[in-house]
């Protein structure tokens, strides 16, 4: 249906969405959520690092959507399958 992509920021409840800075809330509204978040590429440790990771992904996606989807999927797959990355 086009509601979600394979790679993209995860959909959030209203509560968690409200915890994000306003600038990132506006940026997140510009993209469709995904099943595999950019988290698996950058493996951030803090909330601030998660915000920066999502910002980098969204900005890259808005410039080159297909290239960004492929690159993030490949790097996320590598981190999950070969390095055992898991969400925390």
Secondary structure, 3 states (H helix, E strand, C coil): CCCCEEECCCCCCHHHHHHCCHHHHHHHCCCCCEEECCHHHHCCCCHHHHHHHHHHHHHHHHHCHHHHHHHHHHHHHHHHHCCCCCCC
